[in-house]
Amino acid sequence: MASGALTIRPPTPDDAAGLWRIADEVGLDRNSPYMYLVFCRDFVDTSAVALDGDRPVGFVTGYR
């Protein structure tokens, strides 16, 4: 259950599995789990992850 207070921060490689899970659950872009690791590692300056506690609940990725 969501607490209502989200934290938004740059992603880390530890977030990759959670981002892949979110994308898979909502039928978003079904890239490989490795691609989400790349987002969290190589596009950290243009991406963000929203957390409810320690659990990723949303994200945005960008390529510049």
N, CA, C and O atoms as a DFTB+ gen file, in Angstrom:
256 C
 N C O
     1  1       0.845      -1.178       0.000
     2  2       0.000       0.000       0.000
     3  2       0.889       1.240       0.000
     4  3       1.862       1.304       0.751
     5  1       0.573       2.190      -0.809
     6  2       1.364       3.408      -0.929
     7  2       1.198       4.278       0.308
     8  3       0.101       4.402       0.851
     9  1       2.286       4.869       0.741
    10  2       2.254       5.728       1.925
    11  2       1.816       7.147       1.577
    12  3       1.418       7.907       2.459
    13  1       1.887       7.507       0.301
    14  2       1.536       8.854      -0.122
    15  2       2.726       9.771      -0.254
    16  3       2.635      10.792      -0.936
    17  1       3.840       9.446       0.373
    18  2       5.040      10.263       0.287
    19  2       6.058       9.551      -0.600
    20  3       6.625       8.528      -0.215
    21  1       6.276      10.095      -1.773
    22  2       7.222       9.492      -2.703
    23  2       8.552      10.214      -2.649
    24  3       8.619      11.412      -2.375
    25  1       9.596       9.472      -2.913
    26  2      10.929      10.029      -3.074
    27  2      11.286       9.894      -4.549
    28  3      11.097       8.829      -5.136
    29  1      11.791      10.943      -5.142
    30  2      12.230      10.903      -6.535
    31  2      13.717      11.209      -6.548
    32  3      14.176      12.208      -5.993
    33  1      14.463      10.309      -7.204
    34  2      15.919      10.462      -7.239
    35  2      16.454       9.809      -8.507
    36  3      15.725       9.099      -9.199
    37  1      17.726      10.050      -8.810
    38  2      18.339       9.354      -9.945
    39  2      18.375       7.850      -9.669
    40  3      18.522       7.436      -8.520
    41  1      18.244       7.044     -10.700
    42  2      18.283       5.595     -10.504
    43  2      19.702       5.099     -10.239
    44  3      20.685       5.751     -10.591
    45  1      19.778       3.942      -9.615
    46  2      21.041       3.237      -9.427
    47  2      20.876       1.849     -10.056
    48  3      19.750       1.411     -10.292
    49  1      21.965       1.168     -10.326
    50  2      21.846      -0.185     -10.878
    51  2      20.993      -1.114     -10.012
    52  3      20.389      -2.051     -10.533
    53  1      20.936      -0.874      -8.719
    54  2      20.093      -1.694      -7.845
    55  2      18.604      -1.526      -8.139
    56  3      17.803      -2.367      -7.733
    57  1      18.220      -0.457      -8.836
    58  2      16.817      -0.214      -9.177
    59  2      16.369      -0.941     -10.443
    60  3      15.170      -1.021     -10.711
    61  1      17.296      -1.463     -11.213
    62  2      16.983      -2.001     -12.539
    63  2      15.895      -3.070     -12.523
    64  3      14.982      -3.025     -13.347
    65  1      15.971      -4.011     -11.618
    66  2      14.974      -5.084     -11.570
    67  2      13.584      -4.525     -11.274
    68  3      12.595      -4.974     -11.853
    69  1      13.510      -3.552     -10.381
    70  2      12.217      -2.939     -10.070
    71  2      11.641      -2.182     -11.247
    72  3      10.432      -2.220     -11.472
    73  1      12.484      -1.492     -12.004
    74  2      12.011      -0.771     -13.184
    75  2      11.521      -1.743     -14.249
    76  3      10.496      -1.504     -14.887
    77  1      12.243      -2.828     -14.440
    78  2      11.809      -3.850     -15.397
    79  2      10.472      -4.434     -14.970
    80  3       9.595      -4.655     -15.805
    81  1      10.310      -4.686     -13.670
    82  2       9.048      -5.238     -13.153
    83  2       7.892      -4.286     -13.441
    84  3       6.830      -4.718     -13.890
    85  1       8.091      -3.006     -13.189
    86  2       7.034      -2.022     -13.452
    87  2       6.663      -2.031     -14.932
    88  3       5.485      -2.108     -15.279
    89  1       7.657      -1.954     -15.797
    90  2       7.399      -1.936     -17.244
    91  2       6.667      -3.199     -17.684
    92  3       5.739      -3.129     -18.490
    93  1       7.073      -4.338     -17.166
    94  2       6.429      -5.597     -17.525
    95  2       4.987      -5.656     -17.031
    96  3       4.104      -6.102     -17.762
    97  1       4.740      -5.215     -15.810
    98  2       3.398      -5.265     -15.228
    99  2       2.404      -4.405     -15.986
   100  3       1.238      -4.779     -16.113
   101  1       2.840      -3.265     -16.492
   102  2       1.907      -2.362     -17.175
   103  2       1.928      -2.535     -18.689
   104  3       1.208      -1.843     -19.409
   105  1       2.764      -3.472     -19.172
   106  2       2.815      -3.715     -20.611
   107  2       3.525      -2.616     -21.370
   108  3       3.293      -2.420     -22.563
   109  1       4.383      -1.907     -20.679
   110  2       5.145      -0.823     -21.308
   111  2       6.109      -1.427     -22.312
   112  3       5.733      -2.374     -23.003
   113  1       7.258      -0.960     -22.422
   114  2       8.257      -1.438     -23.364
   115  2       8.912      -2.683     -22.794
   116  3       9.567      -2.612     -21.754
   117  1       8.751      -3.809     -23.447
   118  2       9.275      -5.060     -22.896
   119  2      10.703      -5.315     -23.357
   120  3      10.985      -6.302     -24.036
   121  1      11.589      -4.418     -22.982
   122  2      13.017      -4.628     -23.208
   123  2      13.512      -5.713     -22.267
   124  3      12.810      -6.116     -21.339
   125  1      14.710      -6.172     -22.512
   126  2      15.308      -7.161     -21.616
   127  2      15.631      -6.503     -20.274
   128  3      15.801      -5.286     -20.211
   129  1      15.717      -7.285     -19.212
   130  2      16.113      -6.713     -17.923
   131  2      17.462      -5.987     -18.004
   132  3      17.694      -5.016     -17.284
   133  1      18.346      -6.464     -18.884
   134  2      19.652      -5.812     -19.038
   135  2      19.491      -4.360     -19.506
   136  3      20.265      -3.495     -19.096
   137  1      18.510      -4.087     -20.348
   138  2      18.313      -2.727     -20.844
   139  2      17.994      -1.771     -19.699
   140  3      18.420      -0.616     -19.715
   141  1      17.251      -2.245     -18.715
   142  2      16.941      -1.396     -17.566
   143  2      18.181      -1.152     -16.706
   144  3      18.314      -0.097     -16.086
   145  1      19.075      -2.116     -16.672
   146  2      20.357      -1.904     -16.004
   147  2      21.146      -0.813     -16.728
   148  3      21.762       0.038     -16.087
   149  1      21.127      -0.839     -18.057
   150  2      21.802       0.193     -18.851
   151  2      21.192       1.569     -18.559
   152  3      21.926       2.539     -18.371
   153  1      19.844       1.665     -18.519
   154  2      19.204       2.941     -18.182
   155  2      19.720       3.451     -16.838
   156  3      20.070       4.623     -16.696
   157  1      19.759       2.555     -15.858
   158  2      20.139       2.949     -14.494
   159  2      21.621       3.238     -14.339
   160  3      22.029       3.908     -13.390
   161  1      22.417       2.745     -15.250
   162  2      23.863       2.944     -15.169
   163  2      24.333       4.060     -16.102
   164  3      25.107       4.924     -15.692
   165  1      23.870       4.045     -17.351
   166  2      24.412       4.955     -18.370
   167  2      23.592       6.218     -18.592
   168  3      24.106       7.187     -19.150
   169  1      22.332       6.233     -18.169
   170  2      21.473       7.390     -18.390
   171  2      20.995       7.992     -17.071
   172  3      19.903       8.555     -16.988
   173  1      21.830       7.863     -16.046
   174  2      21.474       8.337     -14.719
   175  2      21.221       9.850     -14.701
   176  3      20.418      10.326     -13.897
   177  1      21.885      10.604     -15.564
   178  2      21.703      12.058     -15.588
   179  2      20.403      12.498     -16.242
   180  3      19.982      13.642     -16.072
   181  1      19.756      11.598     -16.993
   182  2      18.525      11.962     -17.696
   183  2      17.367      11.047     -17.312
   184  3      16.385      10.949     -18.048
   185  1      17.473      10.382     -16.173
   186  2      16.425       9.462     -15.723
   187  2      16.113       9.721     -14.256
   188  3      16.896      10.343     -13.539
   189  1      14.953       9.231     -13.821
   190  2      14.550       9.360     -12.421
   191  2      13.702       8.161     -12.045
   192  3      13.026       7.570     -12.887
   193  1      13.747       7.813     -10.776
   194  2      12.919       6.739     -10.237
   195  2      12.126       7.302      -9.063
   196  3      12.652       8.056      -8.246
   197  1      10.848       6.922      -8.993
   198  2       9.988       7.309      -7.870
   199  2       9.877       6.115      -6.931
   200  3       9.597       4.998      -7.366
   201  1      10.094       6.354      -5.661
   202  2      10.077       5.283      -4.663
   203  2       9.014       5.542      -3.610
   204  3       8.814       6.672      -3.163
   205  1       8.341       4.474      -3.228
   206  2       7.473       4.482      -2.061
   207  2       8.212       3.661      -1.020
   208  3       8.189       2.431      -1.062
   209  1       8.853       4.324      -0.104
   210  2       9.777       3.635       0.798
   211  2      10.991       3.220      -0.010
   212  3      11.668       4.061      -0.601
   213  1      11.267       1.929      -0.035
   214  2      12.382       1.401      -0.824
   215  2      11.929       0.784      -2.138
   216  3      12.759       0.294      -2.903
   217  1      10.639       0.798      -2.411
   218  2      10.078       0.106      -3.581
   219  2       9.873       1.068      -4.749
   220  3       9.164       2.065      -4.614
   221  1      10.493       0.772      -5.899
   222  2      10.244       1.598      -7.087
   223  2       8.783       1.475      -7.521
   224  3       8.260       0.369      -7.652
   225  1       8.134       2.612      -7.741
   226  2       6.731       2.620      -8.170
   227  2       6.536       3.378      -9.475
   228  3       5.434       3.385     -10.024
   229  1       7.580       4.009      -9.976
   230  2       7.498       4.730     -11.236
   231  2       8.880       5.164     -11.672
   232  3       9.815       5.218     -10.873
   233  1       8.994       5.476     -12.963
   234  2      10.284       5.936     -13.470
   235  2      10.090       6.644     -14.784
   236  3       9.074       6.489     -15.462
   237  1      11.100       7.431     -15.127
   238  2      11.186       8.058     -16.433
   239  2      12.638       7.918     -16.878
   240  3      13.563       8.116     -16.090
   241  1      12.824       7.576     -18.145
   242  2      14.171       7.485     -18.683
   243  2      14.279       8.413     -19.875
   244  3      13.300       8.673     -20.575
   245  1      15.473       8.902     -20.090
   246  2      15.701       9.791     -21.214
   247  2      17.060       9.555     -21.836
   248  3      17.996       9.090     -21.186
   249  1      17.142       9.883     -23.091
   250  2      18.402       9.776     -23.824
   251  2      18.669      11.127     -24.439
   252  3      17.825      11.678     -25.146
   253  1      19.839      11.656     -24.171
   254  2      20.167      12.983     -24.702
   255  2      21.301      12.841     -25.688
   256  3      21.746      13.835     -26.263
